[in-house]
Amino acid sequence: MTREALLEPIISSVRKGTALSRYTILEYFADWEILPFEFEGRHIWTMVVKGTEVHIALAPDWQPRASMRGAVRAFLKPMFDEFGFLTTRVRHERPEQKEFVKRIGFTPTWKDGDVEYYLLGDLPFERKS
């Protein structure tokens, strides 16, 4: 998959409710790392990463499942090994995205006029012994 194809879910998500052009979004993410996540042989999300900040866009027809928790944990582990935490932000008018990042384990830290900020302080989905 090309970089642009991997970015397509991110571009679609960012463009919802904004006047940003495809070109502007591609330019913004030019220096971000792009990490595709596959589960059971299928591309299910694209994550863009810059330092500790991450943003995830699900493939349009994918529904998260509890069975993928171990795979999500393994996917995020290298970033935790490097940084020890992750951050993200979600616009206020996107409640579905807020619920998704909370399900992964992000907790809200603060809000401003347009955005709510989140912190993932521990690697998610640790098995309880």
N, C-alpha and C positions, 0 to 999 in steps of 0.2 A: 504494500500500500504506500502511496506517495505521501509526503509531508502534507500537501494540500488536502488530500483525501482524508487523512487522519484528523486534520483540523476542521473538517466540514461540520461535525456535530457541535464543536465549540463556536464556529462562525454562526451557525443557525441559532444557537442559544443566545449568543451576545446580541444578535440583530433583533431578536424579539423585543419589541417595545423601545427600540432605540433607532436613531436615524443614521447609525454608523454604516458605512459602506463595507463591502467585502474586502476591498483593497486596504482600507484603514485598519480593519481587524487583522488581516494578514501581516501588515506592517508592524502593528503593535506586538504580535507574537513572534516576530522574526528572531528574537534572541532567547526565546523560551525553548526548553527541551520538551519534546513531544513523546509521550509514553503510551503506546497502545496496550490495552489490557484484554487478554483473551481468556475465555472460560469455556471449557468443553469444546475447544477447537473453533470458537466463534469470537470475532471481535465484538466486545460488548461496551467498551468505553474508551474514550481518549482522555488522557490527563496531560495538561500542560503544567510545567514546573519551572519556576525561577527562584532559586534559593529555597526558602522554606514555604513560599506561596505556591499553592496548587489549585487547579480548577479542573473539574471533571464534567464531561458531557457523555451521557449514556447514548448508545445507539438508539435510534428512534423507536424500534419495536422491542426493546429489551426491558424486562421487569426484573429487578434485583431479587435474589433468592437467598435464603439463609444458608443453603448448601455451599455458597461461594465464599463464606467468611474466611476459611483457611487460605484460599487463593488471594483474597484481598489483603490479608495480613502479610503473606509472603511478598506480594507486589509492593507494599508500602515499606517493608523492612529495610531495604537499602537506604531509603531516604531517612528513616529514623536512625540508622547506624551512622549516617553522616551528620545530621542536624539535631536529632533528639526531640524534635517536634515539627509540626506542620501548621500552616495557617491557610485560611481561605476567606473569601467574602462573598456575600450574596445580596443582590438588590432586594429591597423590602417587598416589592411587588411579585416576588417569586417564591411563594410558600412551599411549592413542591420541591424546589431545590434546597430550601432550608431544611425540610424534613429529611431529604436524602443525606445531606452532610451530617445531620444529627444521628441518623441511623448508622453511619460509619463510625461515629464516636466524637465528632467535633462538638465543642461546646461554645456557646456564644460568649464573647468577651466584651464587646461594646458596639454601639450603633452611632452612626452619624445621620445626616439628612436623607441619604439615599441607600445606604449599605449597612448590613450587619456583618460584623467580623467574628471569625471563629478560630479556635485553637484546638489542635489535636495533640494533647500532651503525652499520650501513651499509645503505643502500638495497639490497634483495636483487636477485639475478638480473642482475647487471651482465654485459654481454657482454664476453667476453675478446677482445682484438684480436690 
